[in-house]
Amino acid sequence: MKSTKQLFTFLAVLMAFVLALQVNAQEFIKGKVIDSDKKGVSFANIVLTSNYKGTTTNLYGDFELKFSSNQVNDTIRITAVGFEPLFIRVNQYVGKEAILTMKKAQFNLDKVTIQAKSLFYYTILKRAANKAQNNYINGSLLSAAYYRSKRVENNSTTSERQAALNIYDAKGYDKQHVKTAFADIGYAFTQVKRNFEVASLLSGSTNLDEILEFDIVRTPHNILHTDTTHFIDNFNVKLEKVIEQNKEKIWVISYKCLQPNLALTGDYYVSSYKGKIYINQKDYAVLKNELEVEATNYSNLGRSVYADAKTQERKAVSIQYKVTTNYEKQGKYYVLKSISYARNNKWKDNNSGRMVLETTTTDLMINSTNTNNPKPIKERQYFEEIPFDAAFWEKYNFIKDE
């Protein structure tokens, strides 16, 4: 009796398991998207209309779409730049080789064509984000760098600093969450030259963390993201032009954040966030990002930090800054080459009412990158008070690799 009950229980569990497998079984459609001349349609978007998840065709129009068996009655939507949208039923092609012909659109920029173009550009950005691990160094690296920062107030230089430093990265461009993307970085200043004495924590601070955060390939919270809905919901994008560099073609895509906030931009007071990103057509590597930001306030502790306007000595009139981040290929992989950060803050003094134009320019230039058993730097030197070494600066050539 007991063995019979155990047998029935086993059979019931087995049947439930088999049914679950059937419900969640993977189906697929393989095929090719072509035009009326039987040429493959590159980078066509292929999505299920029930959840807008899917795939894209490769350079030759080939694709493979995977889905669960409970979606066999769904509809597939195919869009591509310069073509009319194509709709097909999933159950017509399950497990078959599908040859799908798209009709070229008329030369009118109607809403559908514009939407197809946008999806194409979103796909480029998504692929650039997904390929970051393959294109950029994964693993530990040590970079020798040059840093310079100059602050000018109403046309008079108030502070200027130059430094040689080493930046250690324990994991490189390993795909990480935004909260941990910079957690494994340490840095130390080796030599410093400045026109002022360090008299406080603020004057000794270099704000290097803020500079490094403009390495946009490293973190997925900006214009680079692996989720297409992130782009559609948060950014307008447009192809500005295609340029040629070192015999390779580069997409130049402009973007603008629709509702900028701290999570999307890293700036607590952001009001406008836009830029241009340069992506290599060959391997989807990001070569450059040009960013323009406007904000309503700024804290001396950094752009991501809250500043209590009631305790500030000056009232923000306009806050603007531009950042250019460059990458270059060294051997098989790309690395960070430079970050240039130019900030223009216009203030009104709360006591005198005097207008103050504060301009700060900061540059970080990577002179060399070592991946062969680099020496770790476990901490970050937020504050520097290194004495000036005249002999070092007489010999140091910081522009040799610019």
ZAMARGU-4260 file (C-alpha; in steps of 0.2 Angstrom, whole numbers, plus 5000, padded with zeros to 4 digits):
<rodrens>
0) 5000/5000/5000 | 5014/5012/5005 | 5024/5008/4989 | 5008/5011/4978 | 5006/5028/4986
5) 5024/5032/4983 | 5023/5026/4965 | 5008/5038/4962 | 5017/5052/4970 | 5032/5049/4959
10) 5021/5048/4944 | 5012/5064/4948 | 5028/5074/4951 | 5035/5067/4935 | 5020/5072/4925
15) 5020/5090/4933 | 5039/5091/4928 | 5035/5086/4910 | 5021/5098/4909 | 5032/5112/4915
20) 5045/5108/4902 | 5032/5108/4889 | 5026/5125/4894 | 5043/5133/4895 | 5050/5123/4880
25) 5061/5134/4869 | 5056/5136/4851 | 5065/5146/4837 | 5064/5153/4820 | 5079/5154/4809
30) 5080/5164/4793 | 5085/5179/4783 | 5078/5196/4780 | 5080/5202/4762 | 5074/5216/4751
35) 5066/5215/4734 | 5083/5213/4726 | 5086/5198/4737 | 5100/5207/4747 | 5101/5204/4766
40) 5094/5218/4777 | 5107/5222/4790 | 5102/5226/4808 | 5083/5224/4806 | 5074/5224/4823
45) 5064/5208/4825 | 5053/5208/4841 | 5038/5199/4848 | 5023/5211/4849 | 5018/5204/4866
50) 5033/5209/4875 | 5044/5218/4862 | 5059/5206/4866 | 5068/5199/4851 | 5084/5200/4841
55) 5092/5209/4826 | 5099/5203/4810 | 5117/5203/4807 | 5127/5212/4793 | 5120/5199/4780
60) 5102/5199/4786 | 5103/5182/4795 | 5094/5180/4812 | 5088/5167/4825 | 5074/5171/4836
65) 5071/5161/4852 | 5054/5161/4862 | 5044/5149/4873 | 5031/5137/4866 | 5017/5147/4874
70) 5021/5161/4862 | 5018/5152/4846 | 5002/5162/4842 | 5011/5178/4844 | 5015/5191/4831
75) 5033/5196/4825 | 5036/5214/4820 | 5051/5218/4809 | 5058/5235/4806 | 5073/5242/4798
80) 5079/5259/4792 | 5072/5263/4774 | 5059/5249/4774 | 5040/5247/4778 | 5037/5237/4794
85) 5033/5218/4791 | 5022/5208/4803 | 5021/5189/4802 | 5013/5176/4813 | 5025/5165/4824
90) 5016/5149/4820 | 5019/5150/4801 | 5038/5148/4804 | 5041/5138/4820 | 5056/5127/4818
95) 5057/5132/4799 | 5069/5142/4788 | 5061/5158/4785 | 5065/5170/4771 | 5056/5186/4774
100) 5056/5200/4761 | 5054/5218/4767 | 5047/5232/4755 | 5057/5248/4753 | 5048/5263/4760
105) 5044/5278/4750 | 5055/5293/4753 | 5044/5301/4766 | 5049/5303/4784 | 5033/5297/4792
110) 5031/5292/4810 | 5035/5274/4807 | 5051/5277/4797 | 5057/5289/4811 | 5053/5276/4824
115) 5063/5262/4814 | 5078/5274/4813 | 5078/5277/4832 | 5077/5258/4835 | 5092/5256/4824
120) 5102/5269/4833 | 5096/5261/4850 | 5103/5244/4844 | 5120/5252/4840 | 5121/5259/4858
125) 5115/5242/4866 | 5128/5232/4856 | 5142/5245/4861 | 5137/5242/4879 | 5136/5223/4877
130) 5153/5222/4868 | 5162/5232/4881 | 5169/5217/4890 | 5176/5211/4874 | 5183/5227/4868
135) 5191/5234/4884 | 5203/5227/4896 | 5196/5214/4908 | 5208/5211/4923 | 5220/5221/4933
140) 5229/5236/4926 | 5240/5250/4931 | 5240/5267/4922 | 5253/5280/4924 | 5244/5297/4922
145) 5246/5316/4921 | 5233/5327/4930 | 5231/5346/4929 | 5218/5357/4935 | 5216/5376/4935
150) 5203/5387/4943 | 5200/5405/4937 | 5188/5417/4946 | 5183/5433/4936 | 5198/5431/4924
155) 5211/5429/4939 | 5219/5412/4942 | 5216/5407/4960 | 5224/5389/4960 | 5233/5378/4948
160) 5239/5361/4951 | 5249/5348/4941 | 5252/5330/4946 | 5260/5313/4941 | 5250/5298/4948
165) 5246/5280/4946 | 5229/5273/4944 | 5226/5254/4949 | 5211/5245/4943 | 5208/5227/4950
170) 5195/5221/4937 | 5196/5232/4922 | 5180/5234/4912 | 5172/5218/4919 | 5153/5220/4917
175) 5148/5228/4934 | 5133/5236/4942 | 5134/5255/4943 | 5136/5254/4962 | 5152/5244/4960
180) 5159/5250/4944 | 5172/5260/4952 | 5174/5251/4968 | 5190/5242/4963 | 5200/5257/4958
185) 5214/5264/4969 | 5226/5279/4965 | 5241/5288/4972 | 5249/5304/4968 | 5268/5303/4966
190) 5273/5321/4962 | 5264/5337/4963 | 5267/5355/4957 | 5255/5369/4962 | 5254/5388/4965
195) 5246/5387/4982 | 5249/5380/4999 | 5237/5366/5005 | 5228/5374/5020 | 5213/5363/5022
200) 5205/5347/5016 | 5196/5356/5002 | 5211/5364/4995 | 5220/5347/4996 | 5206/5338/4987
205) 5209/5334/4969 | 5191/5328/4965 | 5198/5314/4955 | 5184/5302/4958 | 5172/5314/4949
210) 5184/5314/4934 | 5185/5295/4933 | 5166/5294/4933 | 5166/5301/4916 | 5174/5285/4910
215) 5156/5280/4903 | 5161/5263/4896 | 5163/5257/4914 | 5146/5260/4920 | 5128/5256/4913
220) 5118/5271/4920 | 5121/5283/4906 | 5119/5283/4887 | 5127/5265/4886 | 5115/5252/4893
225) 5111/5233/4889 | 5093/5236/4890 | 5084/5244/4875 | 5069/5250/4885 | 5082/5261/4895
230) 5086/5271/4879 | 5068/5272/4873 | 5061/5278/4890 | 5075/5290/4894 | 5084/5296/4878
235) 5081/5304/4861 | 5095/5299/4849 | 5100/5303/4831 | 5113/5299/4819 | 5123/5315/4816
240) 5135/5308/4803 | 5147/5294/4798 | 5166/5299/4798 | 5182/5290/4794 | 5196/5288/4805
245) 5212/5277/4802 | 5202/5269/4787 | 5188/5264/4799 | 5170/5271/4799 | 5163/5279/4814
250) 5145/5282/4819 | 5143/5299/4827 | 5126/5298/4837 | 5119/5313/4847 | 5108/5310/4862
255) 5098/5320/4874 | 5091/5314/4891 | 5072/5317/4892 | 5070/5318/4910 | 5088/5320/4918
260) 5091/5315/4936 | 5104/5309/4947 | 5102/5290/4943 | 5104/5293/4924 | 5117/5307/4924
265) 5127/5306/4941 | 5123/5325/4944 | 5111/5329/4959 | 5106/5346/4951 | 5106/5341/4933
270) 5093/5351/4922 | 5100/5346/4904 | 5111/5332/4899 | 5116/5329/4880 | 5130/5324/4870
275) 5138/5315/4856 | 5145/5297/4856 | 5158/5290/4843 | 5156/5271/4840 | 5167/5261/4828
280) 5157/5252/4815 | 5169/5237/4814 | 5168/5232/4833 | 5156/5243/4841 | 5170/5251/4852
285) 5166/5268/4860 | 5180/5279/4854 | 5174/5296/4861 | 5160/5304/4871 | 5157/5323/4871
290) 5145/5328/4885 | 5136/5345/4889 | 5127/5347/4905 | 5117/5361/4914 | 5113/5361/4932
295) 5104/5372/4945 | 5118/5371/4958 | 5134/5363/4963 | 5143/5357/4978 | 5162/5359/4981
300) 5162/5341/4986 | 5156/5335/4969 | 5142/5335/4957 | 5133/5320/4964 | 5132/5328/4982
305) 5118/5338/4989 | 5122/5356/4993 | 5111/5366/5006 | 5108/5382/4997 | 5104/5391/5013
310) 5121/5389/5020 | 5131/5392/5003 | 5139/5409/5003 | 5135/5411/4984 | 5119/5408/4975
315) 5120/5398/4959 | 5115/5408/4943 | 5120/5396/4930 | 5130/5380/4931 | 5137/5372/4915
320) 5151/5360/4910 | 5158/5350/4896 | 5167/5334/4896 | 5177/5324/4882 | 5182/5306/4886
325) 5194/5298/4873 | 5198/5279/4871 | 5212/5272/4861 | 5217/5254/4855 | 5233/5247/4863
330) 5236/5230/4855 | 5220/5219/4856 | 5210/5230/4868 | 5204/5248/4870 | 5209/5258/4885
335) 5205/5275/4893 | 5216/5289/4885 | 5210/5305/4892 | 5196/5315/4901 | 5195/5334/4899
340) 5182/5343/4910 | 5178/5361/4908 | 5166/5369/4921 | 5158/5386/4921 | 5149/5391/4937
345) 5141/5408/4938 | 5137/5414/4956 | 5130/5429/4965 | 5138/5433/4981 | 5125/5433/4995
350) 5133/5447/5005 | 5139/5459/4992 | 5128/5454/4977 | 5143/5454/4966 | 5143/5442/4951
355) 5157/5429/4951 | 5162/5418/4936 | 5171/5403/4941 | 5180/5393/4928 | 5188/5376/4931
360) 5197/5366/4918 | 5204/5348/4923 | 5213/5336/4912 | 5218/5318/4915 | 5229/5310/4902
365) 5235/5292/4903 | 5253/5290/4897 | 5255/5271/4899 | 5245/5256/4904 | 5253/5240/4911
370) 5243/5224/4913 | 5258/5213/4917 | 5257/5209/4935 | 5253/5227/4940 | 5257/5232/4958
375) 5240/5235/4967 | 5235/5252/4975 | 5222/5247/4988 | 5217/5265/4993 | 5212/5282/4986
380) 5223/5297/4989 | 5208/5310/4991 | 5220/5322/4999 | 5237/5327/4993 | 5251/5338/5001
385) 5266/5331/4992 | 5281/5343/4993 | 5287/5350/4976 | 5302/5342/4968 | 5310/5353/4955
390) 5322/5340/4948 | 5307/5329/4944 | 5297/5342/4935 | 5312/5348/4925 | 5313/5331/4917
395) 5295/5326/4916 | 5288/5326/4899 | 5269/5325/4901 | 5264/5329/4883 | 5274/5315/4875
400) 5258/5304/4872 | 5245/5317/4870
</rodrens>
